[in-house]
């Protein structure tokens, strides 16, 4: 397909007679992260199935709040509307969301935040059916845990009652939300298994990638501790940290790297495009995550689709994933030496099992393709009368 043809297909007008799904999410493209990728992939799949799609989001990225993004844009055929906001990135306040719902047939809210609450409280104003996908709720860290639990049992419970369905994107989310939304259902997130497909190094390499936002809960500090232990054992080890600035910026991460004298053993790449990430993956054999909390673990599935051996911190979401796929290795990243042992075992697996391990990882990732996940969402939309 030529570039001009591709642009025509991606930006053609959406059919006016089709039902309109309005996705409401605090951050969207061009920001990159698990939440943004889920909404973008679901929106693309919904368009393919004959619906109209709009995304209402904030008009700046949390990492560059002073830089205002275009008010309206079309991305991959998706209508994107960006609105002003105030307050903190944890609970951004953006009441103008109500201006963009009048022609919606269904509102699909993503994450448990201001939008989740205000659209529930304002349901008598917009009078639209709503569903919400939890995306991990707001228990990503233990900070203010007591206040979070009280909020969850009271205000979150009240807001949840306004939604036709509460959709949990992982088993751990379902176990949490079933307490306040007894008819909640699980639709696990999909993974874009095409963008890094079969990209990992063909030869075993003592090279690790970690991909994700530079957030406190991702515990890059613990991963760097493990990396320091590995380098003491063998100086050939190398770590690529790939991601976008968030709670931490690039300066914070560089400081952590320097504190462990790992400047020659760790490379930091900030907000690269997918081609750049794929090129980095092509030099690596392992993917690691020391994250203390994950809503689902999309990045691990994308790594598996590339043929990378995952070595993951033993949080709840990763334990569920490892319970399904024997090739995933779990480690306690609070113990640097134990984590280093697991990473070395991962390298030995790649070296000794070669193409068999690579093939099993890639095959396992295919079960999470967006085609299959989108069908479950379409079935949900149809169950509440929204049919294309």
C-alpha positions as CSV (number, residue, x, y, z in Angstrom):
1,X,0.0,0.0,0.0
2,X,1.4,3.4,-0.9
3,X,1.7,6.2,1.6
4,X,-1.1,8.2,0.0
5,X,-3.5,5.2,-0.1
6,X,-2.7,4.4,3.5
7,X,-3.4,8.0,4.6
8,X,-6.7,7.9,2.7
9,X,-7.9,4.7,4.4
10,X,-6.9,5.9,7.9
11,X,-8.5,9.3,7.6
12,X,-11.7,8.5,5.7
13,X,-14.9,9.8,7.3
14,X,-16.6,7.5,9.7
15,X,-20.1,6.3,8.6
16,X,-22.7,8.8,9.9
17,X,-25.4,6.2,10.5
18,X,-23.3,3.8,12.6
19,X,-23.5,3.8,16.5
20,X,-21.0,6.1,18.2
21,X,-18.8,4.8,20.9
22,X,-17.2,7.6,22.9
23,X,-14.1,6.5,24.8
24,X,-13.2,8.8,27.7
25,X,-9.6,8.5,29.0
26,X,-7.2,10.8,30.7
27,X,-4.2,10.3,28.4
28,X,-4.1,9.2,24.8
29,X,-1.9,9.3,21.7
30,X,0.7,10.7,21.2
31,X,1.5,9.6,24.7
32,X,2.5,5.9,24.9
33,X,1.7,3.5,27.7
34,X,-0.4,0.5,28.5
35,X,-3.7,2.5,29.0
36,X,-3.2,4.5,25.8
37,X,-2.3,1.4,23.8
38,X,-5.4,-0.4,25.0
39,X,-7.8,2.4,24.1
40,X,-6.1,2.9,20.7
41,X,-6.2,-0.8,19.8
42,X,-9.8,-1.2,21.0
43,X,-10.8,1.9,19.0
44,X,-9.2,0.6,15.8
45,X,-10.8,-2.8,16.2
46,X,-14.2,-1.2,16.8
47,X,-13.9,1.0,13.7
48,X,-13.2,-2.2,11.7
49,X,-16.4,-3.7,12.9
50,X,-18.6,-0.8,11.6
51,X,-18.9,1.5,14.6
52,X,-18.0,5.2,14.9
53,X,-15.4,6.0,17.5
54,X,-14.5,9.1,19.4
55,X,-11.8,9.5,22.1
56,X,-12.2,12.4,24.6
57,X,-9.0,13.0,26.5
58,X,-7.0,15.8,28.1
59,X,-5.3,18.5,26.1
60,X,-1.8,17.9,27.3
61,X,0.4,15.1,28.5
62,X,1.2,14.9,32.2
63,X,4.9,15.0,31.4
64,X,4.5,18.3,29.4
65,X,1.4,20.0,30.9
66,X,2.3,23.4,29.4
67,X,2.4,22.1,25.9
68,X,-1.1,22.1,24.5
69,X,-2.0,19.4,22.0
70,X,-4.4,20.1,19.1
71,X,-8.0,20.4,20.2
72,X,-9.2,18.1,17.4
73,X,-7.3,15.5,15.5
74,X,-7.9,12.2,13.5
75,X,-5.5,9.4,14.4
76,X,-5.8,6.1,12.5
77,X,-9.3,7.1,11.6
78,X,-10.2,7.8,15.3
79,X,-11.8,11.1,16.1
80,X,-9.8,12.6,19.0
81,X,-11.1,15.6,21.0
82,X,-8.9,17.1,23.7
83,X,-10.2,19.2,26.6
84,X,-8.6,21.5,29.2
85,X,-7.9,20.2,32.7
86,X,-6.7,21.3,36.1
87,X,-5.6,19.6,39.3
88,X,-3.2,16.7,39.6
89,X,-2.3,13.8,37.2
90,X,-3.8,11.4,39.7
91,X,-7.2,13.1,39.6
92,X,-7.3,15.5,36.7
93,X,-10.5,17.7,36.7
94,X,-12.0,18.3,33.2
95,X,-15.7,19.1,33.3
96,X,-15.8,20.0,29.6
97,X,-16.2,16.3,28.9
98,X,-20.0,16.7,29.0
99,X,-19.8,18.9,25.8
100,X,-18.8,16.0,23.7
101,X,-21.3,13.3,24.7
102,X,-24.5,14.5,23.1
103,X,-24.5,12.2,20.1
104,X,-23.0,9.2,21.8
105,X,-24.8,5.9,21.8
106,X,-22.4,4.5,24.5
107,X,-19.8,6.0,26.7
108,X,-16.9,3.8,27.5
109,X,-14.8,5.2,30.4
110,X,-11.3,3.9,31.0
111,X,-9.7,3.9,34.5
112,X,-11.0,4.9,37.9
113,X,-10.5,8.6,38.1
114,X,-12.3,11.9,37.8
115,X,-14.0,10.9,34.5
116,X,-15.3,7.7,36.2
117,X,-16.8,9.7,39.0
118,X,-18.2,12.8,37.3
119,X,-19.9,10.9,34.5
120,X,-21.5,8.6,37.0
121,X,-22.7,11.6,39.1
122,X,-23.8,13.4,36.0
123,X,-25.7,10.6,34.3
124,X,-29.0,12.4,34.6
125,X,-27.5,15.2,32.5
126,X,-26.0,13.1,29.7
127,X,-28.5,10.1,30.0
128,X,-26.2,7.8,28.1
129,X,-25.5,4.1,28.8
130,X,-22.0,3.6,30.2
131,X,-19.4,0.9,30.7
132,X,-16.1,1.2,32.4
133,X,-12.8,-0.7,32.1
134,X,-10.9,-0.7,35.4
135,X,-7.2,-0.8,34.2
136,X,-5.9,-1.6,37.7
137,X,-8.1,0.9,39.6
138,X,-5.9,3.2,41.8
139,X,-4.0,0.7,43.9
140,X,-0.8,0.8,41.8
141,X,1.2,1.9,44.9
142,X,0.7,1.6,48.6
143,X,0.8,5.3,49.1
144,X,-2.3,6.6,51.0
145,X,-3.5,3.0,51.1
146,X,-6.0,3.5,54.0
147,X,-7.6,6.6,52.3
148,X,-7.7,4.7,49.0
149,X,-9.5,1.7,50.6
150,X,-12.1,4.0,52.2
151,X,-12.7,5.9,48.9
152,X,-13.0,2.6,47.1
153,X,-15.6,1.2,49.5
154,X,-17.7,4.4,49.5
155,X,-17.4,6.8,46.5
156,X,-16.1,4.2,44.0
157,X,-18.9,1.8,45.0
158,X,-21.5,4.6,44.5
159,X,-20.1,5.6,41.1
160,X,-19.9,2.0,39.9
161,X,-23.6,1.6,40.4
162,X,-24.2,4.1,37.5
163,X,-22.5,1.8,34.9
164,X,-24.1,-1.0,32.9
165,X,-21.0,-3.1,33.3
166,X,-17.8,-2.8,35.2
167,X,-15.2,-4.6,33.0
168,X,-12.1,-5.8,34.8
169,X,-9.0,-6.2,32.7
170,X,-7.3,-8.9,34.9
171,X,-8.1,-11.5,37.5
172,X,-6.6,-9.3,40.2
173,X,-8.9,-6.4,39.2
174,X,-11.9,-8.7,39.2
175,X,-11.1,-10.0,42.7
176,X,-11.0,-6.4,43.9
177,X,-14.0,-4.9,42.1
178,X,-16.4,-7.8,42.6
179,X,-16.7,-6.5,46.2
180,X,-18.4,-3.3,45.0
181,X,-19.8,-4.4,41.6
182,X,-21.1,-8.0,42.0
183,X,-22.0,-8.3,38.3
184,X,-18.6,-7.2,37.1
185,X,-17.0,-9.2,34.3
186,X,-13.5,-9.9,33.2
187,X,-12.2,-9.1,29.7
188,X,-8.4,-9.3,29.8
189,X,-6.5,-6.7,27.8
190,X,-5.2,-7.6,24.4
191,X,-1.7,-7.1,23.3
192,X,-0.4,-5.7,20.0
193,X,1.5,-8.9,19.1
194,X,2.4,-7.6,15.6
195,X,4.6,-4.6,16.3
196,X,7.6,-6.5,17.8
197,X,6.7,-10.0,16.4
198,X,9.7,-12.4,16.3
199,X,12.1,-9.5,16.8
200,X,14.4,-10.8,19.5
201,X,18.0,-11.7,18.8
202,X,18.5,-15.1,17.1
203,X,21.7,-15.7,19.1
204,X,21.6,-15.9,22.9
205,X,22.7,-12.5,24.4
206,X,23.2,-11.3,27.9
207,X,21.1,-8.3,27.1
208,X,17.9,-7.3,28.8
209,X,15.2,-4.9,27.9
210,X,12.6,-3.3,30.2
211,X,9.8,-1.2,28.7
212,X,7.3,1.0,30.4
213,X,6.6,4.4,32.0
214,X,9.2,5.7,34.4
215,X,6.9,5.4,37.3
216,X,7.7,4.7,40.9
217,X,5.6,1.5,41.0
218,X,7.7,0.1,38.1
219,X,10.6,-0.1,40.6
220,X,13.5,0.6,38.2
221,X,15.6,1.0,41.3
222,X,15.2,-2.7,42.1
223,X,15.9,-3.7,38.5
224,X,19.1,-1.7,38.6
225,X,20.1,-3.4,41.9
226,X,19.7,-6.7,40.1
227,X,21.7,-5.4,37.2
228,X,24.5,-4.3,39.4
229,X,24.6,-7.9,40.9
230,X,24.7,-9.3,37.3
231,X,27.6,-7.1,36.2
232,X,29.7,-8.1,39.2
233,X,29.3,-11.6,38.0
234,X,29.9,-11.0,34.3
235,X,30.6,-7.6,32.7
236,X,28.9,-8.7,29.4
237,X,25.4,-8.0,30.8
238,X,23.6,-5.0,29.4
239,X,20.2,-3.4,30.2
240,X,18.1,-1.2,27.9
241,X,15.6,0.9,29.8
242,X,12.9,2.1,27.3
243,X,10.0,4.3,28.2
244,X,8.3,7.6,28.7
245,X,8.8,10.0,31.6
246,X,6.1,9.9,34.3
247,X,6.5,10.1,38.1
248,X,10.2,10.0,37.3
249,X,12.0,11.8,34.5
250,X,15.1,10.9,32.6
251,X,17.3,12.8,35.0
252,X,15.9,10.7,37.9
253,X,16.7,7.5,36.1
254,X,20.2,8.6,35.1
255,X,20.9,9.5,38.7
256,X,19.9,5.9,39.8
257,X,22.1,4.5,37.0
258,X,25.1,6.6,38.1
259,X,24.6,5.8,41.8
260,X,25.3,2.1,40.9
261,X,28.2,3.0,38.5
262,X,26.3,1.3,35.6
263,X,26.7,4.0,33.0
264,X,28.5,1.6,30.6
265,X,26.1,-1.3,31.3
266,X,22.7,0.5,31.0
267,X,21.3,2.4,28.1
268,X,18.3,4.8,28.6
269,X,16.0,5.5,25.6
270,X,13.2,8.0,26.2
271,X,9.9,7.9,24.2
272,X,11.2,6.1,21.1
273,X,9.0,5.0,18.2
274,X,8.2,1.4,17.7
275,X,10.8,0.9,15.0
276,X,13.5,2.1,17.4
277,X,12.2,-0.2,20.1
278,X,12.2,-3.1,17.7
279,X,15.8,-2.4,16.8
280,X,16.7,-2.5,20.5
281,X,14.9,-5.7,21.0
282,X,16.7,-7.3,18.1
283,X,19.9,-7.1,20.2
284,X,18.4,-8.7,23.3
285,X,17.3,-12.1,24.6
286,X,15.5,-11.2,27.8
287,X,12.8,-8.9,29.1
288,X,12.6,-8.0,32.8
289,X,10.1,-6.1,34.9
290,X,10.6,-5.4,38.6
291,X,7.1,-3.7,38.8
292,X,5.4,-4.0,42.2
293,X,2.0,-3.7,40.6
294,X,0.5,-4.3,37.2
295,X,-3.1,-4.2,36.1
296,X,-2.5,-7.0,33.6
297,X,1.0,-7.0,32.1
298,X,0.6,-6.1,28.4
299,X,4.3,-5.4,28.1
300,X,5.2,-9.0,29.1
301,X,2.9,-10.3,26.4
302,X,4.5,-8.0,23.8
303,X,7.9,-9.2,24.9
304,X,6.8,-12.8,24.5
305,X,5.5,-12.0,21.0
306,X,9.1,-10.9,20.2
307,X,10.5,-14.1,21.5
308,X,12.1,-12.5,24.5
309,X,12.4,-14.6,27.7
310,X,10.4,-12.7,30.4
311,X,11.8,-12.5,34.0
312,X,9.1,-10.8,36.1
313,X,8.7,-9.6,39.6
314,X,6.3,-11.8,41.5
315,X,3.3,-9.4,41.8
316,X,-0.3,-10.7,41.5
317,X,-0.8,-10.0,37.8
318,X,2.5,-11.6,36.8
319,X,1.8,-14.7,39.0
320,X,-1.5,-15.2,37.2
321,X,0.3,-14.9,33.8
322,X,3.1,-17.2,34.9
323,X,0.5,-19.8,36.1
324,X,-0.7,-20.0,32.5
325,X,2.7,-20.0,30.7
326,X,5.5,-22.1,32.1
327,X,8.2,-20.2,30.1
328,X,7.7,-17.1,32.2
329,X,10.2,-16.8,35.1
330,X,9.2,-15.1,38.4
331,X,11.7,-13.5,40.7
332,X,11.7,-11.5,44.0
333,X,13.3,-8.2,42.8
334,X,13.6,-7.0,46.4
335,X,16.4,-9.5,46.6
336,X,19.0,-8.4,44.0
337,X,21.0,-11.6,44.1
338,X,18.0,-13.8,43.8
339,X,16.7,-11.6,40.9
340,X,20.2,-11.9,39.3
341,X,20.0,-15.7,39.6
342,X,16.6,-15.7,37.8
343,X,18.0,-13.5,35.0
344,X,21.0,-15.8,34.6
345,X,18.6,-18.8,34.5
346,X,16.6,-17.0,31.8
347,X,19.8,-16.6,29.7
348,X,20.6,-20.3,30.1
349,X,17.0,-21.1,29.0
350,X,17.5,-19.1,25.8
351,X,20.9,-20.6,25.2
352,X,19.9,-24.2,25.8
353,X,16.3,-24.3,24.4
354,X,16.8,-21.9,21.5
355,X,14.1,-22.0,18.8
356,X,11.8,-24.3,20.9
357,X,11.6,-21.7,23.7
358,X,11.2,-18.8,21.2
359,X,8.4,-20.6,19.4
360,X,6.5,-21.4,22.6
361,X,6.7,-17.8,23.8
362,X,5.5,-16.4,20.4
363,X,2.6,-19.0,20.2
364,X,1.5,-18.2,23.8
365,X,1.3,-14.5,23.0
366,X,-1.0,-15.1,20.1
367,X,-3.8,-16.1,22.5
368,X,-4.0,-12.4,23.5
369,X,-4.4,-10.9,20.1
370,X,-6.7,-7.8,19.8
371,X,-9.0,-9.6,17.3
372,X,-10.1,-12.0,20.0
373,X,-10.3,-9.4,22.8
374,X,-12.2,-6.9,20.6
375,X,-14.9,-9.5,19.9
376,X,-15.6,-9.8,23.6
377,X,-16.1,-6.0,23.9
378,X,-18.3,-6.0,20.8
379,X,-20.4,-8.8,22.4
380,X,-20.7,-6.6,25.5
381,X,-21.8,-3.6,23.4
382,X,-24.4,-5.7,21.7
383,X,-25.7,-7.1,25.0
384,X,-26.7,-3.5,26.0
385,X,-28.3,-2.8,22.6
386,X,-25.4,-1.1,20.8
387,X,-25.2,-2.9,17.5
388,X,-23.5,-1.8,14.3
